[in-house]
Amino acid sequence: MGTAVTSECDRRGIPWVTGRRDGIMEVMQQIKDSHADIAVNCAAFIPQPTVDQCKNHIDSTIAGNVWWPSVLRDACEVTGIPIMHVSTGCLFDEQKEYTEEDTPTRGYAGYCGFYVGTKLLSERVVSHYDKHYILRMRLPFDEFDNPRNYLNKLASFDKVFEHVNSLTHRGDFAKWALDLWEKKAAFGTYACVNTGQISATGMVMEMAGRGLIPKMPQFVKSPDTTGARLSNAKLVSAIGPVRSVHEAVAEALEKWKPKV
């Protein structure tokens, strides 16, 4: 996601520098030396093949998803610049379309994996500083062949859970993030997802129809897993219309660029 944001900065002629994960004094000095107006944290510890592996990498998960956001938040607060923190929509389920005002349904008081738990903690840490943006994305995708692309994952799974999800197009996300900053949107939390929701089953069928899936997976209903449905109404009210998830997926599949 960081690459998408820096590419959008280049497109808009916005200068940027890459920060180094370090102690708070060193990070504060980086901010001062760069004369930054805002710090954007796209970093997270996400092991392959899925975030379920976080439970086997507890130290790295905590360091990447809790310790680092807390250091950056503190450095931003001391230097007085805002922080924009990329979070996850996995804090919710698919029982309804949730807003930023809803309490996460997947937290330590209920079901959550270790990854989701650390992302929830990082939100709490960052939100203690009033000059913050928390951007919740969900299952990022685009037309580029990459193991982290949700389309790649669907194409490689032997089993696909029949969930309905909100999704986030990577290029769209980068535009929304910079739009929020340039339009001086109110600080706070924003669900950064394309408009509407889409079923995993429908996506697999569409990909199969385009010859992008070598073997059809088994579709599974599971009470132990869930999708996530988020409303982007707050985002839309801040920056204007956001294209639909169906339009974004169709474009990604049309422009799909497999690695050679």
C-alpha positions in Angstrom: 0.0 0.0 0.0 2.9 2.3 0.6 4.0 2.0 -3.0 0.5 3.0 -4.2 0.6 6.1 -1.9 4.0 7.2 -3.1 3.1 6.6 -6.7 0.1 8.8 -6.3 2.3 11.4 -4.6 4.5 11.4 -7.7 1.5 11.7 -9.9 0.4 14.8 -8.0 3.9 16.3 -7.7 3.9 15.9 -3.9 7.4 15.4 -2.5 7.9 12.5 0.0 10.6 10.6 1.8 10.7 7.1 3.3 11.0 7.0 7.0 13.1 4.5 9.0 11.7 2.5 11.9 13.7 3.6 14.8 13.4 4.9 18.4 11.3 8.0 19.1 14.2 10.5 19.2 15.5 9.3 15.8 12.1 9.4 14.3 11.5 12.9 15.6 14.8 14.0 14.0 13.7 12.4 10.7 10.5 14.4 10.8 12.3 17.6 11.5 15.0 17.0 8.8 12.4 16.2 6.2 10.1 19.2 7.0 7.2 16.8 6.7 3.6 18.0 6.9 2.2 14.6 7.7 3.4 11.1 8.4 1.7 8.2 6.6 2.1 4.8 8.2 1.5 2.0 5.7 3.7 -0.5 7.5 2.4 -3.6 9.1 3.6 -7.1 9.8 1.6 -9.5 7.5 3.2 -12.9 7.1 2.6 -15.2 4.2 0.4 -16.9 3.2 -2.2 -15.4 5.5 -2.5 -13.2 8.7 -3.4 -16.4 10.6 0.4 -17.0 10.8 0.7 -14.0 13.1 0.1 -16.3 16.0 3.4 -18.0 15.2 5.3 -14.7 15.0 4.1 -12.9 18.1 7.1 -10.7 18.6 7.3 -9.5 15.0 3.5 -8.9 14.9 3.5 -6.8 18.1 6.6 -4.9 16.9 5.2 -4.1 13.5 1.6 -3.6 14.4 1.6 -2.0 17.8 5.1 -0.8 18.9 5.9 1.0 15.6 2.6 2.9 15.3 3.0 4.0 19.0 6.5 5.3 18.3 5.4 7.2 15.2 2.3 8.5 17.0 4.5 9.9 19.8 7.0 11.4 17.4 4.2 13.1 15.5 2.6 14.5 18.7 5.9 15.9 19.9 6.6 17.5 16.5 3.0 18.6 16.0 2.4 17.0 12.6 -0.6 14.8 11.9 -0.4 11.0 11.5 -2.3 9.0 8.9 -2.4 5.3 9.9 -3.5 2.5 7.7 -5.7 0.0 9.6 -8.0 -2.8 8.6 -11.7 -3.4 8.1 -11.3 -6.9 9.5 -12.5 -5.6 12.8 -16.1 -6.3 11.7 -18.2 -9.1 10.3 -20.7 -9.2 7.5 -24.0 -9.2 9.5 -24.6 -5.6 8.5 -22.9 -2.6 6.8 -20.9 -1.0 9.7 -20.0 2.6 10.1 -17.1 4.2 11.9 -19.4 4.8 14.9 -19.9 1.0 15.4 -17.9 -0.9 18.0 -15.7 -3.5 16.3 -17.4 -6.9 16.5 -14.0 -8.7 16.3 -12.1 -7.6 19.3 -10.6 -9.2 22.4 -14.0 -9.2 24.0 -15.2 -11.5 21.2 -13.6 -13.5 18.4 -10.5 -12.1 16.8 -7.2 -13.5 15.4 -3.9 -12.2 16.7 -3.4 -9.9 13.7 -6.8 -8.3 14.1 -6.2 -7.8 17.8 -2.9 -6.0 17.2 -4.5 -3.7 14.6 -7.3 -2.9 17.0 -4.7 -1.9 19.6 -2.8 0.2 17.1 -6.0 2.1 16.4 -6.5 2.8 20.1 -2.9 4.0 20.4 -3.0 6.3 17.4 -6.5 7.8 18.3 -5.1 9.2 21.6 -3.5 11.9 19.4 -6.1 14.4 18.2 -4.3 15.0 14.8 -4.9 11.5 13.4 -6.5 9.8 10.4 -7.2 6.1 10.7 -7.9 4.6 7.3 -9.6 1.1 7.4 -9.0 -0.8 4.2 -10.4 -4.3 3.4 -8.9 -7.0 1.2 -6.8 -4.8 -1.2 -6.6 -5.7 -4.8 -5.7 -4.3 -8.3 -4.6 -5.5 -11.7 -1.1 -6.4 -10.7 0.0 -10.0 -10.0 1.1 -10.1 -6.4 0.8 -12.7 -3.6 -0.9 -10.0 -1.4 -3.5 -9.1 -4.0 -6.9 -10.5 -3.0 -7.5 -11.6 -6.6 -4.3 -13.7 -6.5 -5.4 -15.3 -3.3 -8.8 -16.2 -4.7 -7.1 -17.8 -7.7 -4.8 -19.9 -5.5 -7.2 -21.2 -2.8 -8.4 -24.7 -2.9 -11.3 -23.6 -0.7 -13.1 -20.3 -0.9 -15.5 -19.2 1.9 -18.9 -17.9 0.7 -18.6 -14.5 2.3 -19.8 -11.0 1.2 -17.1 -8.4 1.6 -16.1 -4.8 1.2 -12.9 -4.4 -0.8 -10.3 -1.7 -1.4 -8.7 -1.0 -4.7 -5.1 0.0 -4.0 -4.9 2.8 -6.5 -8.2 4.2 -5.3 -7.1 4.0 -1.7 -4.0 6.1 -2.4 -6.2 8.8 -4.1 -8.6 8.8 -1.2 -5.8 9.2 1.4 -4.3 12.2 -0.4 -7.8 13.6 -1.1 -8.6 13.5 2.6 -5.4 15.4 3.4 -5.6 17.9 0.5 -9.3 18.7 1.2 -8.4 19.2 4.9 -11.0 16.6 5.9 -11.8 16.4 9.6 -9.4 14.2 11.6 -10.8 10.8 12.6 -11.5 7.3 11.3 -12.6 6.5 7.7 -13.7 3.3 6.1 -11.7 3.4 2.9 -13.5 0.8 0.7 -15.1 0.9 -2.7 -18.9 1.5 -2.7 -21.0 -1.6 -2.2 -20.0 -5.2 -1.4 -19.2 -8.3 -3.5 -19.3 -12.0 -2.8 -16.2 -14.2 -3.0 -18.2 -16.7 -5.0 -19.2 -14.1 -7.6 -15.6 -13.0 -8.0 -14.3 -16.5 -8.5 -16.9 -17.2 -11.2 -16.0 -13.9 -12.9 -12.3 -14.8 -12.8 -13.0 -18.3 -14.1 -15.0 -16.9 -17.0 -11.9 -14.9 -18.0 -9.6 -17.9 -17.7 -7.8 -16.5 -14.7 -8.3 -19.5 -12.4 -6.5 -22.7 -13.3 -8.8 -24.9 -11.2 -12.2 -24.1 -9.6 -12.0 -24.1 -5.8 -14.5 -25.7 -3.5 -17.0 -23.2 -2.1 -17.4 -23.5 1.7 -19.8 -22.2 4.3 -18.0 -21.9 7.7 -19.4 -20.6 11.0 -15.8 -20.0 12.2 -15.0 -17.3 9.6 -16.6 -14.1 8.4 -16.5 -11.4 5.8 -16.7 -7.7 6.6 -19.1 -5.1 5.3 -18.3 -1.4 5.7 -20.1 1.8 4.8 -18.0 4.4 3.1 -20.6 7.2 3.5 -18.2 9.2 5.7 -15.4 9.0 3.1 -17.8 10.0 0.4 -19.1 13.0 2.4 -15.5 14.1 2.8 -14.0 13.7 -0.7 -16.9 13.1 -3.1 -18.1 10.0 -5.0 -16.2 6.7 -4.8 -16.6 4.2 -7.6 -18.3 0.9 -6.9 -16.5 -2.3 -6.0 -18.0 -4.1 -9.0 -16.6 -1.4 -11.4 -13.2 -1.5 -9.7 -13.0 -5.4 -9.8 -14.2 -5.5 -13.5 -11.4 -3.0 -14.4 -8.8 -4.9 -12.5 -9.7 -8.2 -14.2 -9.8 -6.5 -17.6 -6.3 -5.0 -17.1 -4.9 -8.0 -15.3 -1.1 -8.2 -15.8 0.2 -11.7 -15.0 3.9 -12.1 -14.1 6.0 -13.7 -16.9 
